[in-house]
């Protein structure tokens, strides 16, 4: 009975989180467009499914993923083996990324854009290996107790330097490939590993040392993919790959492709594909739990139920998005461009960026964990609003770049130059969390809608290339939340000092 009451509370919480998206869509559709969309009741049903999916997902996290992540961290900390910890970190990072559907789509797109110079499979291996290596490296940072800010300052100086030399065709996709590594399952599991490890080691702080693994997992693939792009564009030759540049856009033609003439069978196949994507993570957890630690999983039935709820909730969430939001989001972008109402395009980009971020399940989960770790220093809802504001600003700036036709190089380099400066000035407790929050914004809600918006604009604005101009919005959605969170922390610290001086 208590669990049912708890789930009902989560359900109400999920509905409140979705209200901003409903408000944005309703305002633009009925006030700006003054039209009733086709399939309105299907969209309403889809939104209800999204709410249910988010609630199931969050319940599953608490039952299965967070406990298993913390338990493994505690056990490895007790064993005191750095090699084992690093091996586990590498395997977990690699497994969570190699089967990521969004990365597969980005890699396929890179192969099309490069006319065969970039191999989709090689790119996936490179990104997965980068994430695995950086999770292992991040574990060492937590054990040594190093502050994250020096890692991020040096890392993003390198990112900007590499971007200066990288070919234009690969820059947007390189930054997008960093963004899509942090999906709805990866983020909570990696965060649980970092927080669990920091709590297990004496002298480590959960907020300062426990966060940061997600940030590193976003940064390093940006460097490795651009370096790979420089090599293949310098020495590689174009092949015969064909594509129309639209593969990464959200599949909005239907909830599932029919299999054997049956939609239900098609939906079942989609669910099996989602299970397949999570299987590498489960395999890593089981191998290390039973063959390395050699202990049974505590409360196994709860962990199994948690993973099942995560998968079912995630599937319901994606189905609900396809029914409820993707069709109307794409049509509104097209209609706004057709009416040549550029001001409304900017307004739509800002509002949809804010609304989708507020509904991100991964951000909700990390916000709650940050509030717990901060012990009263931070408010979870305030963090989400700051991040959503950053994403809204970032997407608006990114949309302006597409409309103006400017090169992405200067925007990205300028954005990360500001990030590096703020990292130097920010209080140390906020740095790791700020970078992690920049990573979690590019998850299941934001990525498909933002990608569809970028491609839609590049398709309908004369003189724009879908292959070059249509991508990169995800990068803007990652940069600006880091800036808003750090600016907030800097301002709060200085106001606190001013009050202290007055008293």
MODATA-V994237 format. One record per pair of residues at least 4 apart in sequence whose C-alpha atoms are under 7 Angstrom apart, sorted by the first residue. I is the first residue (numbers start at 0). GAP is how many residues later the second one is. If there is no record, write none. Layout:
BEGIN
i:I gap:GAP
i:I gap:GAP
END
This chain:
BEGIN
i:0 gap:4
i:1 gap:4
i:2 gap:4
i:3 gap:4
i:4 gap:4
i:5 gap:4
i:6 gap:4
i:7 gap:4
i:8 gap:4
i:9 gap:4
i:9 gap:45
i:10 gap:4
i:10 gap:40
i:10 gap:41
i:10 gap:44
i:11 gap:4
i:12 gap:4
i:13 gap:4
i:13 gap:37
i:13 gap:40
i:13 gap:41
i:14 gap:4
i:14 gap:36
i:16 gap:341
i:16 gap:342
i:17 gap:4
i:17 gap:341
i:18 gap:4
i:19 gap:4
i:19 gap:335
i:20 gap:4
i:20 gap:331
i:20 gap:334
i:20 gap:335
i:21 gap:4
i:22 gap:4
i:23 gap:4
i:23 gap:327
i:23 gap:328
i:24 gap:4
i:25 gap:4
i:26 gap:4
i:26 gap:5
i:27 gap:4
i:27 gap:5
i:28 gap:4
i:28 gap:5
i:28 gap:6
i:29 gap:4
i:29 gap:5
i:29 gap:6
i:38 gap:4
i:39 gap:4
i:40 gap:4
i:41 gap:4
i:41 gap:281
i:41 gap:282
i:42 gap:4
i:42 gap:280
i:42 gap:281
i:42 gap:282
i:43 gap:4
i:43 gap:280
i:44 gap:4
i:44 gap:279
i:45 gap:4
i:45 gap:274
i:45 gap:275
i:45 gap:277
i:45 gap:278
i:46 gap:4
i:46 gap:273
i:46 gap:274
i:46 gap:277
i:47 gap:4
i:48 gap:4
i:48 gap:267
i:48 gap:268
i:48 gap:271
i:49 gap:4
i:49 gap:266
i:49 gap:267
i:49 gap:270
i:49 gap:271
i:50 gap:4
i:51 gap:4
i:52 gap:4
i:52 gap:260
i:52 gap:261
i:52 gap:263
i:52 gap:264
i:53 gap:4
i:53 gap:259
i:53 gap:263
i:53 gap:307
i:54 gap:4
i:55 gap:4
i:55 gap:253
i:55 gap:254
i:55 gap:257
i:56 gap:4
i:56 gap:252
i:56 gap:253
i:56 gap:256
i:56 gap:257
i:57 gap:4
i:58 gap:4
i:59 gap:4
i:59 gap:246
i:59 gap:247
i:59 gap:249
i:59 gap:250
i:60 gap:4
i:60 gap:5
i:60 gap:245
i:60 gap:249
i:61 gap:4
i:62 gap:4
i:62 gap:239
i:62 gap:240
i:62 gap:243
i:63 gap:4
i:63 gap:238
i:63 gap:239
i:63 gap:240
i:63 gap:241
i:63 gap:242
i:63 gap:243
i:64 gap:4
i:64 gap:124
i:64 gap:241
i:64 gap:242
i:65 gap:4
i:65 gap:122
i:65 gap:123
i:65 gap:126
i:66 gap:4
i:67 gap:4
i:68 gap:4
i:68 gap:120
i:68 gap:123
i:68 gap:124
i:69 gap:4
i:69 gap:122
i:69 gap:123
i:69 gap:126
i:70 gap:4
i:71 gap:4
i:72 gap:4
i:72 gap:120
i:72 gap:123
i:72 gap:124
i:73 gap:4
i:73 gap:122
i:73 gap:123
i:73 gap:126
i:74 gap:4
i:75 gap:4
i:75 gap:5
i:75 gap:9
i:76 gap:120
i:76 gap:123
i:80 gap:4
i:81 gap:4
i:82 gap:4
i:83 gap:4
i:84 gap:4
i:85 gap:4
i:85 gap:50
i:85 gap:53
i:86 gap:4
i:86 gap:49
i:87 gap:4
i:88 gap:4
i:88 gap:43
i:88 gap:46
i:88 gap:47
i:89 gap:4
i:89 gap:42
i:89 gap:43
i:89 gap:45
i:89 gap:46
i:90 gap:4
i:90 gap:41
i:90 gap:193
i:91 gap:4
i:91 gap:40
i:91 gap:189
i:91 gap:192
i:92 gap:4
i:92 gap:35
i:92 gap:38
i:92 gap:39
i:92 gap:42
i:93 gap:4
i:93 gap:34
i:93 gap:35
i:93 gap:37
i:93 gap:38
i:94 gap:185
i:94 gap:186
i:95 gap:4
i:95 gap:90
i:95 gap:184
i:95 gap:185
i:96 gap:31
i:96 gap:84
i:97 gap:26
i:97 gap:27
i:97 gap:30
i:98 gap:178
i:99 gap:4
i:99 gap:177
i:100 gap:4
i:101 gap:4
i:101 gap:78
i:102 gap:4
i:102 gap:21
i:102 gap:74
i:102 gap:77
i:102 gap:78
i:103 gap:4
i:103 gap:20
i:104 gap:4
i:104 gap:142
i:104 gap:143
i:105 gap:4
i:105 gap:67
i:105 gap:71
i:105 gap:142
i:106 gap:4
i:106 gap:13
i:106 gap:16
i:106 gap:17
i:107 gap:4
i:107 gap:12
i:108 gap:4
i:108 gap:136
i:108 gap:138
i:109 gap:4
i:109 gap:8
i:109 gap:10
i:109 gap:63
i:110 gap:4
i:110 gap:5
i:110 gap:6
i:110 gap:7
i:110 gap:8
i:110 gap:9
i:111 gap:4
i:111 gap:129
i:111 gap:130
i:111 gap:131
i:112 gap:56
i:112 gap:354
i:113 gap:4
i:113 gap:124
i:114 gap:123
i:114 gap:124
i:114 gap:125
i:114 gap:126
i:115 gap:122
i:115 gap:123
i:115 gap:124
i:115 gap:125
i:116 gap:115
i:116 gap:116
i:116 gap:119
i:116 gap:120
i:116 gap:121
i:116 gap:122
i:117 gap:114
i:118 gap:4
i:119 gap:4
i:120 gap:4
i:121 gap:4
i:122 gap:4
i:123 gap:4
i:124 gap:4
i:125 gap:4
i:126 gap:4
i:126 gap:94
i:127 gap:4
i:128 gap:4
i:129 gap:4
i:129 gap:90
i:129 gap:91
i:130 gap:4
i:130 gap:86
i:130 gap:90
i:131 gap:4
i:132 gap:4
i:133 gap:4
i:133 gap:82
i:133 gap:83
i:134 gap:4
i:134 gap:78
i:134 gap:82
i:135 gap:4
i:136 gap:4
i:137 gap:4
i:137 gap:75
i:138 gap:4
i:139 gap:4
i:140 gap:4
i:140 gap:5
i:141 gap:4
i:141 gap:56
i:141 gap:67
i:141 gap:68
i:144 gap:59
i:144 gap:64
i:147 gap:4
i:147 gap:64
i:147 gap:283
i:147 gap:284
i:148 gap:4
i:148 gap:274
i:148 gap:282
i:149 gap:4
i:150 gap:4
i:151 gap:4
i:152 gap:4
i:152 gap:267
i:152 gap:270
i:153 gap:4
i:154 gap:4
i:155 gap:4
i:155 gap:260
i:155 gap:264
i:156 gap:4
i:157 gap:4
i:158 gap:4
i:158 gap:63
i:158 gap:64
i:159 gap:4
i:159 gap:253
i:159 gap:256
i:161 gap:4
i:161 gap:61
i:161 gap:64
i:162 gap:8
i:162 gap:63
i:162 gap:246
i:163 gap:245
i:165 gap:5
i:165 gap:60
i:165 gap:63
i:165 gap:64
i:166 gap:4
i:166 gap:63
i:168 gap:299
i:169 gap:4
i:169 gap:56
i:169 gap:59
i:170 gap:4
i:170 gap:55
i:171 gap:4
i:171 gap:299
i:171 gap:300
i:172 gap:4
i:172 gap:298
i:172 gap:299
i:173 gap:4
i:173 gap:48
i:173 gap:51
i:173 gap:52
i:174 gap:4
i:174 gap:47
i:174 gap:297
i:174 gap:300
i:175 gap:4
i:175 gap:296
i:175 gap:298
i:175 gap:299
i:176 gap:4
i:176 gap:44
i:176 gap:45
i:177 gap:40
i:177 gap:41
i:177 gap:43
i:177 gap:44
i:178 gap:39
i:178 gap:260
i:178 gap:263
i:178 gap:295
i:178 gap:296
i:179 gap:262
i:179 gap:263
i:180 gap:37
i:181 gap:4
i:181 gap:5
i:181 gap:32
i:181 gap:257
i:181 gap:258
i:181 gap:260
i:181 gap:261
i:182 gap:4
i:182 gap:260
i:182 gap:261
i:183 gap:178
i:183 gap:259
i:183 gap:260
i:184 gap:4
i:185 gap:4
i:186 gap:4
i:186 gap:27
i:186 gap:175
i:186 gap:253
i:187 gap:4
i:187 gap:174
i:187 gap:178
i:188 gap:4
i:189 gap:4
i:189 gap:23
i:189 gap:24
i:190 gap:4
i:190 gap:20
i:190 gap:22
i:190 gap:23
i:191 gap:4
i:192 gap:4
i:193 gap:4
i:193 gap:16
i:193 gap:17
i:193 gap:19
i:194 gap:4
i:194 gap:11
i:194 gap:15
i:194 gap:16
i:195 gap:4
i:196 gap:4
i:196 gap:13
i:197 gap:6
i:197 gap:7
i:197 gap:8
i:197 gap:11
i:197 gap:12
i:198 gap:5
i:198 gap:6
i:198 gap:7
i:203 gap:5
i:204 gap:4
i:204 gap:5
i:205 gap:4
i:205 gap:167
i:206 gap:4
i:206 gap:163
i:206 gap:166
i:206 gap:167
i:206 gap:222
i:207 gap:221
i:207 gap:224
i:210 gap:221
i:210 gap:222
i:210 gap:225
i:211 gap:4
i:211 gap:220
i:211 gap:221
i:211 gap:223
i:211 gap:224
i:212 gap:4
i:213 gap:4
i:213 gap:222
i:213 gap:225
i:214 gap:4
i:214 gap:220
i:214 gap:221
i:214 gap:224
i:215 gap:4
i:217 gap:221
i:218 gap:4
i:219 gap:4
i:220 gap:4
i:221 gap:4
i:222 gap:4
i:223 gap:4
i:224 gap:4
i:225 gap:4
i:226 gap:4
i:227 gap:4
i:228 gap:4
i:229 gap:4
i:230 gap:4
i:231 gap:4
i:244 gap:221
i:244 gap:222
i:248 gap:199
i:248 gap:202
i:248 gap:203
i:249 gap:198
i:249 gap:202
i:251 gap:70
i:251 gap:74
i:251 gap:75
i:253 gap:68
i:254 gap:64
i:254 gap:67
i:254 gap:68
i:255 gap:7
i:255 gap:10
i:255 gap:11
i:255 gap:14
i:256 gap:6
i:256 gap:9
i:257 gap:4
i:257 gap:5
i:257 gap:7
i:257 gap:8
i:258 gap:4
i:258 gap:6
i:258 gap:7
i:261 gap:4
i:262 gap:4
i:263 gap:4
i:264 gap:4
i:265 gap:4
i:266 gap:4
i:267 gap:4
i:268 gap:4
i:269 gap:4
i:270 gap:4
i:270 gap:44
i:271 gap:4
i:272 gap:4
i:273 gap:4
i:274 gap:4
i:274 gap:36
i:277 gap:4
i:278 gap:4
i:279 gap:4
i:280 gap:4
i:281 gap:4
i:282 gap:4
i:283 gap:4
i:284 gap:4
i:285 gap:4
i:286 gap:4
i:286 gap:5
i:287 gap:4
i:287 gap:5
i:288 gap:4
i:288 gap:5
i:288 gap:6
i:289 gap:4
i:289 gap:5
i:289 gap:6
i:298 gap:4
i:299 gap:4
i:300 gap:4
i:301 gap:4
i:302 gap:4
i:303 gap:4
i:304 gap:4
i:305 gap:4
i:306 gap:4
i:307 gap:4
i:308 gap:4
i:309 gap:4
i:310 gap:4
i:311 gap:4
i:312 gap:4
i:313 gap:4
i:314 gap:4
i:315 gap:4
i:316 gap:4
i:317 gap:4
i:318 gap:4
i:319 gap:4
i:320 gap:4
i:320 gap:5
i:321 gap:4
i:324 gap:4
i:325 gap:4
i:325 gap:123
i:326 gap:4
i:327 gap:4
i:328 gap:4
i:329 gap:4
i:329 gap:122
i:329 gap:123
i:330 gap:4
i:331 gap:4
i:332 gap:4
i:332 gap:120
i:332 gap:123
i:333 gap:4
i:333 gap:122
i:334 gap:4
i:335 gap:4
i:335 gap:5
i:335 gap:8
i:335 gap:9
i:336 gap:4
i:336 gap:123
i:340 gap:4
i:341 gap:4
i:342 gap:4
i:343 gap:4
i:344 gap:4
i:345 gap:4
i:345 gap:50
i:346 gap:4
i:347 gap:4
i:348 gap:4
i:348 gap:43
i:348 gap:46
i:348 gap:47
i:349 gap:4
i:349 gap:42
i:349 gap:43
i:349 gap:45
i:349 gap:46
i:350 gap:4
i:350 gap:41
i:351 gap:4
i:352 gap:4
i:352 gap:35
i:352 gap:38
i:352 gap:39
i:352 gap:42
i:353 gap:4
i:353 gap:34
i:353 gap:35
i:353 gap:37
i:353 gap:38
i:354 gap:4
i:355 gap:4
i:355 gap:89
i:355 gap:90
i:356 gap:31
i:356 gap:84
i:356 gap:89
i:357 gap:26
i:357 gap:30
i:359 gap:4
i:359 gap:83
i:359 gap:85
i:360 gap:4
i:361 gap:4
i:361 gap:78
i:362 gap:4
i:362 gap:77
i:362 gap:78
i:363 gap:4
i:364 gap:4
i:365 gap:4
i:366 gap:4
i:366 gap:13
i:366 gap:16
i:366 gap:17
i:367 gap:4
i:367 gap:12
i:368 gap:4
i:369 gap:4
i:369 gap:10
i:370 gap:4
i:370 gap:5
i:370 gap:7
i:370 gap:8
i:370 gap:9
i:373 gap:4
i:378 gap:4
i:379 gap:4
i:380 gap:4
i:381 gap:4
i:382 gap:4
i:383 gap:4
i:384 gap:4
i:385 gap:4
i:385 gap:95
i:385 gap:98
i:385 gap:99
i:386 gap:4
i:386 gap:94
i:386 gap:97
i:386 gap:98
i:387 gap:4
i:388 gap:4
i:389 gap:4
i:389 gap:90
i:389 gap:91
i:389 gap:94
i:390 gap:4
i:390 gap:86
i:390 gap:87
i:390 gap:89
i:390 gap:90
i:391 gap:4
i:392 gap:4
i:392 gap:87
i:393 gap:4
i:393 gap:82
i:393 gap:83
i:393 gap:86
i:394 gap:4
i:394 gap:78
i:394 gap:81
i:394 gap:82
i:395 gap:4
i:396 gap:4
i:397 gap:4
i:397 gap:75
i:397 gap:78
i:398 gap:4
i:399 gap:4
i:400 gap:4
i:400 gap:5
i:401 gap:4
i:401 gap:56
i:401 gap:67
i:404 gap:59
i:407 gap:4
i:408 gap:4
i:409 gap:4
i:410 gap:4
i:411 gap:4
i:412 gap:4
i:413 gap:4
i:414 gap:4
i:414 gap:64
i:415 gap:4
i:416 gap:4
i:417 gap:4
i:418 gap:4
i:418 gap:64
i:419 gap:4
i:420 gap:4
i:421 gap:4
i:421 gap:64
i:422 gap:8
i:425 gap:5
i:425 gap:60
i:425 gap:63
i:425 gap:64
i:426 gap:62
i:426 gap:63
i:429 gap:4
i:429 gap:56
i:429 gap:59
i:430 gap:4
i:431 gap:4
i:432 gap:4
i:433 gap:4
i:433 gap:48
i:433 gap:51
i:433 gap:52
i:434 gap:4
i:434 gap:47
i:435 gap:4
i:436 gap:4
i:436 gap:44
i:436 gap:45
i:437 gap:40
i:437 gap:41
i:437 gap:43
i:437 gap:44
i:438 gap:39
i:440 gap:5
i:440 gap:36
i:440 gap:37
i:441 gap:4
i:441 gap:5
i:441 gap:32
i:441 gap:36
i:442 gap:4
i:444 gap:4
i:445 gap:4
i:446 gap:4
i:446 gap:27
i:447 gap:4
i:448 gap:4
i:449 gap:4
i:449 gap:23
i:449 gap:24
i:450 gap:4
i:450 gap:20
i:450 gap:22
i:451 gap:4
i:452 gap:4
i:453 gap:4
i:453 gap:16
i:453 gap:17
i:453 gap:19
i:454 gap:4
i:454 gap:11
i:454 gap:15
i:454 gap:16
i:455 gap:4
i:456 gap:4
i:457 gap:6
i:457 gap:7
i:457 gap:8
i:457 gap:11
i:457 gap:12
i:458 gap:7
i:463 gap:5
i:464 gap:4
i:464 gap:5
i:465 gap:4
i:471 gap:4
i:472 gap:4
i:473 gap:4
i:474 gap:4
i:475 gap:4
i:478 gap:4
i:479 gap:4
i:480 gap:4
i:481 gap:4
i:482 gap:4
i:483 gap:4
i:484 gap:4
i:485 gap:4
i:486 gap:4
i:487 gap:4
i:488 gap:4
i:489 gap:4
i:490 gap:4
i:491 gap:4
i:492 gap:4
i:493 gap:4
i:494 gap:4
i:495 gap:4
i:496 gap:4
i:497 gap:4
i:498 gap:4
END
